[in-house]
């Protein structure tokens, strides 16, 4: 039995689907039971538990041999950074109670760096805590997800400017499609066990992309000229804090500073295997740009109809 914690997310859903296609039994562990229909329709067993309720989570894991975990960021939390750390501790306690044979944890590029670089350092803490379990641990360090660019695509299509914290805008950085990450995780879970107590694997896309590459892809998909423009460092704090609490903003600011140095949020120098997804940036962004275009078209149609009605 494979238990997938966070099966409704892009990564967890992809892993669950791939395992089921291979004929493996899957228990999807969800916080919100109203999101169970899509997964139960695939053939998953359904269990519900809050990530920060260690007892309920251990019960939901139950007799599963293998557990995949991903720790989501909750921007709605008063202190998202503290919320992440509490989730990590709850996961550790639940896994210590359930005692699965194997655990696969989704981590982050840069988690090997000893000094504080924000979000990757939170995942360094996750890795260190899970390493204390008496189980086989696979750490799958992920590059940044391509769909994260979806947050600024509406602005880029509307204005022709893609705002980015990447500077220089032509520096290629590792990134991956979230569904590809889920497929890589499923392949690791279905493969033979390595026999190692701890195994660290990195995952990124078929090639690396810069913010300028993103702008070019959005241009091609939208039919509008779009150019990448770096947000000045002096404006980062206020820009992040428009949409999130200060603690999360600080984690992201430190991470972006580290990325812009180059060679920091990277594959660890002593890394073992690196797995590569197959989805290109333009294919990952295609549905995001199409969705934005449909929304703009619907808004324009509504405006025209309102205008005709008023006339």
N, C-alpha and C positions, 0 to 999 in steps of 0.2 A: 504494500500500500504506500502510495506517494501522497503526502499531505502538503498542500500548497497554501501557505499563509499569504493572504493578499491576492487571491486568485482573480479578483475582478479587475485588477490593474492591467496595463498593457503587457507587462512582462509575465505576470502570473497567469493570465489568460492564455498567452501564447504557449507557455510551458505546459499548462493543463491540456490544451488541445493536442499538442504534439504527443504527450504521453498516452492520451486516449487513443489517438490514431495508431499507436504502436501496440495497443491492446493492454496497456497497464491500467490498473485501478487507481483512481484519483479521488482524494477527499479535498474538496475546496473549502478552505476556512475563511469565512467572511465576517466582517463586523456588522454589515447591514443585510438582514435576510431578504429585504425587498429586491436586492440585486442578484438573487439566486437563480432566477428563471433561465437565464442564458446558459449558465454553467450546468444546471441540472438537465437542461435540454441536450447538452453534449453527452451526458452520461456520468457526470461527477456525483459522488456523494457530497452532501452539503452539511457543514457544521458551522455554527456561529460562535464567535468569541471576540471580545474586545482585546486589542493588542496589549493593553495595559492591565488586563485581568489575568494574571499568571495561572491561577487555578483553573479558570474556564478555558484558557488556551491549552493547557496541558490535557484537559479532558477532551478537547476537540481534536488534538493530535492523536490521542488514544494509542492504538496499536500500530500506528504507521511506522514502517521500517525506515523511511527516508522523509525528511522535511525540507522544503525550500522556503526561505524567508526573504522578505524584502521589507525594509523599514521605511514607510512613507513619511514625507514631510507634511505636517499639518499647519498650513499658513493661518488657519482660523484660531489656533491655540494662542493664548496670551503670550507665552514664551516658547516658540517653536523649538528653539535649541534645547531647552530643558525637557520639552515633550519628547524629543528624539532620544535623549539619554534615558528617560524613564521607560520608553518603549523597549530600548535595548536591554535594560535590566529585567524587565518583565519577560521578554523573550528568553533570556538566559534562564530565569527561574522556571519557566514553563518547560523548556527543553531538558533541564536537569531533572524535573519530575517525570516527564514522559519517557526519557531515555531512548530516543530513536537510535538506530545503528549508524545512520549517516545524516548529516546536515549540509545543505548547500545554501550559503549566504551570499546575497548580492551585495557587493561592496563598491568601492569607488577608486578610479585612477588617483594615484597620489596618496593612498592610505598607508604607504610604506614610509612616508616622510615623518621624521621624528618631531620637528617643530610645528607649531600651530599654523595651519593653512586653511582654517575654516572648515567647510563641509567635509573634505577628505579626512580631516582629523577626527571628525565624529565617527566616521567609518573605521578609522584606525582603532578607536575605542571599541567598536562593535567586534572587530576581528580579535582584539586582545581578550575581550570577555568571553567570546565563544570558544576560544582556544583552551579555556579552562574546563570545557565539557569533556567527559569521558566518552567521546564518540569520534568517528571519522568526520573531518570537516573539510569541505570544499569551499574555498573563498573565490567567488567569481567577481573580479574587479571590472566594473563597467566604465567605458568612456561615457561622456555626456550624451544624453539621448537627443536624437535629431528633432523629435517632435517638440522639444523645448523652444525651438524657434517660432512655434505657432503663436506664442504670446505677442510677438512684434510684427507678425505678418499683416494684420489689419492696418497698422500704422504705415508699414512699408508700401502696401498697395495703394493706400489713400494719398500718401505724401511723396512717394518716390524715394524716400530715405529709410534705410534699414538701420535703426539705432542699435549699437552693440557696445558691450563692455570689453570686447576683444580689441587689443591695440598692440601692435599694428594690425590693421584689418586684413592684411594679406598673409598673416601667419597661419599656416595650416595646423589644426588641432584635432586630436582624436575624437571621434563621435560615432554613434551607432544607432541603428533603428531599434526601438524597444522590442518589437516582435522578434527581431533577429536575436536579441539577447535571450529572450525566452526560449527560442529554438536551440541555442547553444547550451543553455542550462538543461533542457530536456535531453539533449544528446549526451551530456556528461552523466546525467542520472541513469540513463539507459545503458551506458557503456560499462565495461568491466571496472571493478573497484581497483584503485591504484595500490591499496595496501598501506598507504601513507596515513599517518595520523592527521596531517595538515597538508593540503594541496592548494596552491595559489595559482589561479589562471586569469589572464587578462582577456578582455573582449572588446573589439572595436570594429568599425565598418570596413568595407573593401578598400577605402583610401581615406586620407585625411582631407579636411575641408577648412577653408578660412571663411571669415564673415563676408568677404568679397565673393566667394563661391556661392554662399547662401543668397546674396543679393542677385547674382547672375541667374540662379535657379528660379527665384521668385519672378525676375524679369521675364524669363522664358515662359513660365507657367501662367503669368497674369497678362502678358502682352503689354506691360508698362515698364519703362526704364526705371530700375531701382538701383541705388548705389548705397554701399555700406558707409556709415559714418560713426566713428568712435565717440561715445559719450565722454566728455571731459572728466578726468578723475575727480575734480573738485565737486562735480555734481552727482557722484555716485550715491552718496548717503541719502540725499533728498529724493533721488529718483527711486531707489529701492523702497524707501520708507513711505512712498505714496501708496504702495500696495501690500506692505507686509510689516510686521512688528520689527523693532530694532534688532532683536537678537538674531532673527533669521537674516536680516540685511547684513549684519556683521559677518555671519558665516559666509555669505555669498561674496561680499566684498573681498575678504581675505582669499577666498578661492580664486576669484578673478585676478587679483594681484599676482597670485602664484602662477596662474596660467600664462599671464602676459610676460612673465620672466622667461618662459620657455624652459623645457627640460625638468620641470618640477612636478606638475600634475601629469605624470608620465608612467610608462611601464617601469616597474622597479628594476634597478640595475642587475639584480640577481634573479630576475623572474624566470619562471619555467616556461610553460606553454602559453602561446597567444592564439586565440581563436578569432576568426574574422567572419563577420556577417556578409551577406550578399546584396543587401538593399542599398542602392545609391541614394545620395542626398535628394536628388530631384524626384525620385519615386517616393521617398518618405514625405517630402513636402507637398507632393501633388494633391492629396486629399485635403490638406490644410488650406491651400490656396483656392482650390475649387469650392470649398465650404465658404470661404470669405467672399468669393465672387458671387455665389448664390445668394448670400445674405445681402450683398450690395445690390444685386439685381432685384431682390424682393423689396428692399427699402425704396429703391427708385420707382418700382411699380406702384407701391403704396402711395408714394408722394405724388405720382402722376394722377392716380385715381382720386386722391384727395383734392388735388388741384382742379380736376375736371368736375368733381362734385361741387366744389365751391363756386366754380364758374357758372 
